Amino acid sequence: MNNKVKALFVGLNTIDLQFFVQGYPMANTKTKASKNEITAGGPATNAAIACSHLGAETHLVTPIGAHSLSRFVADDIINYGVKLIDPIENIDSKPVFASVITNELNGERTIFSYHPEHEHKLIMEELNLGKLSNFNIAMFDGFYPELSINIAKELRKNGVTTVLDGGSWKPGIEELLPLIDIAICSNDFTPPGRISKKSVVDVLNNYSIDKIAITRGEKSILAYTTNMRFELQIPKVEAKDTLGAGDFFHGAFCYYYAVNNDFELALKAASTIASKSCCYCGTREWMNVNDDIVK
């Protein structure tokens, strides 16, 4: 069954510098971390890694470039079976850095990030869109909207299911939404002028998106389809580190939805994967634990 799933992810990669501490540091202090991790990260990247881990043939479109740190990012992604499509492969471009402080007492994380701007025209010129049609499912994290919109248009022509990781409302997302079949949004995804979750759903419905889920951290998932609204409880765990959990949710959802074409089942399975990832430190350790849920 696994070899039938071919998934595409489009969006951000980062270099995550993660530090584990006993409580968030106070200003003007020096804190010695108990441990640290350095990995490739970012919503689309982590989702692609999770989907690949579950057994899919996974491709990731993300601008990495020819910076001195690019090889580290690419090697870390490829190490997890993800096939890279880098539209700025030969262009010197600064990486996106994310410094992460994880509180070991409760697993909560605080992220500082810097996003250099890429030249979208250069990105588009390097990408052959005609090669990006033979997929079961594709996910977009909302970064690099021009790149995402052009790819989504090509995929929709070929009947590929498109999924939005709606972490937050980003510039240009209005043009991407008409090309989306399924939207999985965080509690922070709020269109301008909208407050209630029902109004967020109404906005997405207006773009003809008829499968919508709103994740709320450790709280239940609110889900909507054309014919029904339902609520899913998520597994209760003692969280050690929540970094990447939402990303892994999206990657797992894409895998399970491509396998079963069942919205509710895919949401349940994805929540199990995301919850499991919170039980381990860093964004990779959970994948080293073999059990029936993951495989």
TABEL-V797612 format. One record per residue. N is the residue number from 1. SS is DSSP state (a for helix, b for strand, c for the rest). BURIAL is I if it has 16 or more other C-alpha atoms within 10 Angstrom, else O. Layout:
{{N/SS/BURIAL} {N/SS/BURIAL}}
//
This chain:
{{1/c/O} {2/a/O} {3/a/O} {4/a/O} {5/c/I} {6/b/I} {7/b/I} {8/b/I} {9/b/I} {10/b/I} {11/c/I} {12/c/I} {13/c/I} {14/b/I} {15/b/I} {16/b/I} {17/b/I} {18/b/I} {19/b/I} {20/b/I} {21/b/I} {22/c/O} {23/c/O} {24/c/I} {25/c/O} {26/c/O} {27/c/O} {28/c/O} {29/c/O} {30/c/O} {31/c/O} {32/c/O} {33/c/O} {34/c/O} {35/b/O} {36/b/O} {37/b/O} {38/b/I} {39/b/I} {40/b/I} {41/b/I} {42/c/I} {43/a/I} {44/a/I} {45/a/I} {46/a/I} {47/a/I} {48/a/I} {49/a/I} {50/a/I} {51/a/I} {52/a/I} {53/a/I} {54/a/I} {55/c/I} {56/c/I} {57/b/I} {58/b/I} {59/b/I} {60/b/I} {61/b/I} {62/c/I} {63/c/I} {64/c/I} {65/c/I} {66/c/I} {67/c/O} {68/c/O} {69/c/O} {70/a/I} {71/a/O} {72/a/O} {73/a/I} {74/a/I} {75/a/O} {76/a/I} {77/a/I} {78/a/O} {79/c/O} {80/c/I} {81/c/I} {82/c/I} {83/b/I} {84/b/I} {85/b/I} {86/c/I} {87/c/I} {88/c/I} {89/c/I} {90/c/O} {91/c/O} {92/c/O} {93/c/I} {94/c/I} {95/c/I} {96/c/I} {97/b/I} {98/b/I} {99/b/I} {100/b/I} {101/b/I} {102/b/I} {103/b/I} {104/c/I} {105/c/O} {106/c/O} {107/c/I} {108/c/I} {109/b/I} {110/b/O} {111/b/O} {112/b/O} {113/b/O} {114/b/O} {115/c/O} {116/c/O} {117/c/O} {118/c/O} {119/c/O} {120/a/O} {121/a/O} {122/a/O} {123/a/I} {124/a/I} {125/a/O} {126/c/O} {127/c/I} {128/c/O} {129/a/I} {130/a/O} {131/a/O} {132/c/I} {133/c/I} {134/c/O} {135/c/I} {136/c/I} {137/b/I} {138/b/I} {139/b/I} {140/b/I} {141/c/I} {142/c/I} {143/c/I} {144/c/I} {145/a/I} {146/a/I} {147/a/I} {148/a/I} {149/a/I} {150/a/O} {151/a/I} {152/a/I} {153/a/I} {154/a/I} {155/a/I} {156/a/I} {157/a/O} {158/c/O} {159/c/O} {160/c/I} {161/b/I} {162/b/I} {163/b/I} {164/b/I} {165/b/I} {166/b/I} {167/c/I} {168/c/I} {169/c/I} {170/c/I} {171/c/O} {172/c/O} {173/a/I} {174/a/O} {175/a/O} {176/a/I} {177/a/I} {178/c/I} {179/c/I} {180/c/I} {181/c/I} {182/b/I} {183/b/I} {184/b/I} {185/b/I} {186/b/I} {187/c/I} {188/c/O} {189/c/I} {190/c/I} {191/c/I} {192/c/O} {193/c/O} {194/c/O} {195/c/O} {196/c/O} {197/a/O} {198/a/O} {199/a/O} {200/a/I} {201/a/I} {202/a/O} {203/a/I} {204/a/I} {205/a/I} {206/a/O} {207/c/I} {208/c/I} {209/c/I} {210/c/I} {211/b/I} {212/b/I} {213/b/I} {214/b/I} {215/b/I} {216/b/O} {217/c/O} {218/c/O} {219/b/O} {220/b/O} {221/b/I} {222/b/I} {223/b/I} {224/b/I} {225/c/I} {226/c/O} {227/c/O} {228/c/O} {229/b/O} {230/b/O} {231/b/O} {232/b/I} {233/c/O} {234/c/I} {235/c/O} {236/c/O} {237/c/O} {238/c/O} {239/c/I} {240/c/I} {241/c/I} {242/c/I} {243/c/I} {244/c/I} {245/a/I} {246/a/I} {247/a/I} {248/a/I} {249/a/I} {250/a/I} {251/a/I} {252/a/I} {253/a/I} {254/a/I} {255/a/I} {256/a/I} {257/a/I} {258/a/I} {259/a/I} {260/a/O} {261/c/O} {262/c/O} {263/a/I} {264/a/I} {265/a/O} {266/a/I} {267/a/I} {268/a/I} {269/a/I} {270/a/I} {271/a/I} {272/a/I} {273/a/I} {274/a/I} {275/a/I} {276/a/I} {277/a/I} {278/c/I} {279/c/I} {280/c/I} {281/c/I} {282/c/I} {283/c/I} {284/c/I} {285/a/O} {286/a/I} {287/a/I} {288/a/O} {289/c/O} {290/c/O} {291/c/O} {292/c/O} {293/c/O} {294/c/I} {295/c/O}}
//
